[in-house]
Amino acid sequence: MTIKELSSHENIEPENGVLYIVGTPIGNLSDISLRALIILKKVSVIACEDTRQTKKIMSKFDFNNNLISFNQHNSSSKIPKIINDLICGKSVALVSDAGMPSICDPGEDLVKNAKYNGIKIICIPGPSAVITALVSSGMPSCKFIFEGFLPKRKSEREKILFEINKNEKTTILFESPHRLKKLLNELKEYLGEEREIEISRELTKKFEEHIGNNIKDVINFFKDKEVLGEITIVIKGKNKNNQKLDFDEFALKKELRDLINSGITLSKASKYLARKNNIKKSIIYDMY
């Protein structure tokens, strides 16, 4: 059924003054829903992260519409105009380059402003790299944590890595290809090399790939390779039934506190104590 045929059959029409959050494919353009196509064709304007990416959808499905750029570089200046258009009765569709808008992008701020101004929000659901990678991994999916891209600041990054190490729930991360190897080595340092992990690359595209087992094996897989494509990382939660450890936990905690109080960072103190006591660094983090 074509867009025109479905539109006529279902009588799908955008409402005036409504902000539509429209999910778009994360790779394969055929994953877009017919309802999403109709909304994108009929709204007054489409606010898109990159107009070139949205034009690919328009070209494949043979329709045109008004596009405006809306991304992290111009969102602060574009939000007031979009809100004004909605107040004046225009219908606006918000899309990202791939997946659901407002996940790790400024769409979150637009939706918040629209809510504040009493504007109706309707979501047209679509593909998500987070859920696609999670269900493909075979790891526990009833409870999980999505951290997105880790912060660049060392202290903030260290805090989240420490939390991932302690958490019993599955954790999902995004990472750029050129920073993946650095992140894998950080995960090895904080979680240990045996933690189960799966790297999903180029989801739904021709060269989709899932690289898994444990952190050590994944590091070895990418050791002499150039990392390409969009990356989603799924990390299994910490095992509740950890093996009983043979060391004086009280004494080790005291020594850790003393080192930190003397001005040594948690990372360096943990590394020193791990080597001294011949135990994993992640065990020291758990004590902090």
N, C-alpha and C positions, 0 to 999 in steps of 0.2 A: 504494500500500500504506500503510495507517495505521500509527501507532506500535504499536498493539496487535497488529496482524497481523505486522509485522516482528519484534517482540519474541518472539512465539510461534514464528515460522518460524526465526529465527536463534538463539534461546535466549540472547539477550544479557542478562546479569545483572551488576550491579556486584559486585566482590569486597569482602569485609569488610576494613576497615583500609587501603583504598587511596585515595590522593589522585588524582582525575581532573582533568587540565587540559583544559578543553573550549573549543574554538574556536567563537565565535558570529559571526553576520553582521556585516559592517562597515557595512551599510546595508539592503539588501534581505533581509528575514527569510526569504525562500524559499531563501536560500543555505545554510541550516543543514543538516547531514547528519542522516539518520535515526538513525544510531548515536548522535550527540550528543543527539538528542531522547530516545532511550530511556534513556541514562545520566542525563540531567537529571531524567527522570521517576522513576527508580528509586533514585537514591542517597539516603542518609539525610538529607543536607542540602546545599544549594547555597550556597557563599560567593560573593557577587556584589558588584561595585563599586558598583552602584546597584540596589537592589531593584526600582525602578520600571521600569528597562530590561529586567530579566530577566522581570518580570511580563508585558511585552509579548509575549515569546516564548511564555510559558505560556498566555496568553490566545489567541494566534493558533492554537496547536496543541492547545488544550483539555486541559491537564493541570495539576496542582497539586503543590507540594512545599514543604518547609520552606526558608525563605530566611534568611540572615544577611548583614548588611552587612559588607563587607571592602574597605577602600580606604586611601588614603594617610593619611587622618586618624585611623583607628582600628586600623591593622594591628598596631602594637606590642602593643596590649592583646588583640587577637583571635587572634594567632598561637598563643599558649600554649593557648588553649581548643580551637582547631581541632586542634592536634597531640594534645592529650589525647583528643579525640573519636576520632581515627584510631587511637591506641594502644588505646582501649577497643573497637575493632572497627567503628566506624561508617565508612561510605563517604562521601567528601566530593567534590563537584564544584566546581572553581574556575573562575569565568567573569569576564570583564571586560565593560564596556559594549559593546565591539565588538572583534572580531578575536581574536587569540591572547592569553591571559593571560600575565603576567610580562614582556611587552614594554612597557617604560616604565611599569610599575606595580608595586606592592608584592608581586605574586604571586611575583616572583623570590625575595623573602625567605622566603615561606612554603615554596616548593619546597626552598630551601636548608636550612631547619629540618627539613623532613620527611626529606630525605636524611640529615641528621645523626642523626636518631632511627631510622634504619633502616626508614622507611616506604616502601612501594612506590609508584612514580609511574607513571601511565599517561596518555598524551596522546591526546586525541581531536582530530585536526587539523581546522582549519577555515580560513576566509578570513583574509587578511592584507593590510592596506593597503599595506605595503611591497612585497610581490611583485606585487600588482595594479597599482600605479602603475608599477613598474619594467617589467613586460612590456608595458604599454600605451604606454610612452614610445618604444620602438624603440631605446633607447640600449643599449650593451653590457651584457649581463646575466650573463656567465659569471663575472665577478668584480665585486663591489660592496661598498661600505661603508655601513652604517646608523649614523647619528649620533643618531637620535631628535630630541628637542628640544634646541636649543643651550642651554648654561648661561647664566644671567642675568649672572653676574659678568663684567665687561668683559675682564679678563686671560685668563680661561679661554675665553671666547667668541672673543677675538681669536686665540688659539692654534689653535682648531679651524678657524676660517675660513682661517687661513694654511695649515693642513694640507690643507684641501679644494682650495685654489688649486694646490698642488704635486702633488696626487694624480692619477695617470693612470686610476684606477678610477672608475666611476660612484658617486656619493654620493647617499644618500637621507636626507631630513630630514622631521620633523614640525614644524608650526607652527600656532599658533592664528590665527584670522582677523584679530583686532584687532592682531596683531603682524607680519602678513605684509609689509606695505609697508616697515616698518623693516628687516626681514631682507633684502628684495630690494635695498634701497639699500646694505646692508652687503655683499651679494654683488657688487654692481656695483663697490664700492670695492676689494674684495680680489681678485676674479676678472676684472674688466673687463666691459664691457657686452656683449661679443660671445660670451661663453661660452654654450653651448647648455644650455637648462633647460626643464623642463616642470612646470607646476603642475597637480596632479590635485585636483579639488574634488568633494565629495559622492559619492565612489566607490560604485557599485552602486545609487545612489538615483535618483529620477526626474529630478533636475536635475544629473546627473553632467556634469562639464565638464573638458576637458583644454586648458590654455592653454600654448602652447609657442613655441619658436623660440630667441631669445636673451634675455638678462637685460634688455636695453634695451626690447625689444618687450613683454615681460611687465610691466615697470614702467609702460609707457604704457597697456597694457590696463587695469590696475587704477587708473590715476591718478585718475579721477573717479568711481570705483565704490566702493560699500560691499562689503567682503569678507565673505562668509557661508560657513558650512559647515566641514566637516573638511578640512584641507589637508595634502597630501603633496607634497613637492618632490623631483624627480629632477634631478640635475646631472651633465652629462657630464664625464668626466675630462679632464685636461689633455692636449692633443695632444703626442705625443712629438716630432713633427717641427716644432718651433717655428722660425720664421724667424730667420736669423742677424741679430743686432742690431749696429748700428753705434755703439758707444760703448766707452769704456775701462772695462771691467768691474772691473779691479783697483783703479783710482782711485775708482770708485763704491763698491766694497765698503769701502774704507778710510774714505771720507767718511761712510758709513752707520754704521760702527763708532764713529767719533769722535762723531757726533751722539748715539748711544745711550749711550755712555760719559759724555757730558756731562749725562745725565739726561732727554733727550727720548725719548718713547715711540716704539716701532717704527712705529706707525701715523702719527704726526706727522712723523717723520723720512722715512718713505717718501713721504708726500704732498709734502713739501717737495722732495725729490730728483726725484720724478716730474715736478713742474712745472718745476723748474730745467733738467732734461735733456730735457723734452718726450717722455717715455716713460710707459708704463703703470705705475701703482702696483704692480700684481701682479708686475712684473719685479723691482722692488726687493725685495719680499718673498721672492722666490726666491733672492736672494743672501744672505739673513740666515742 
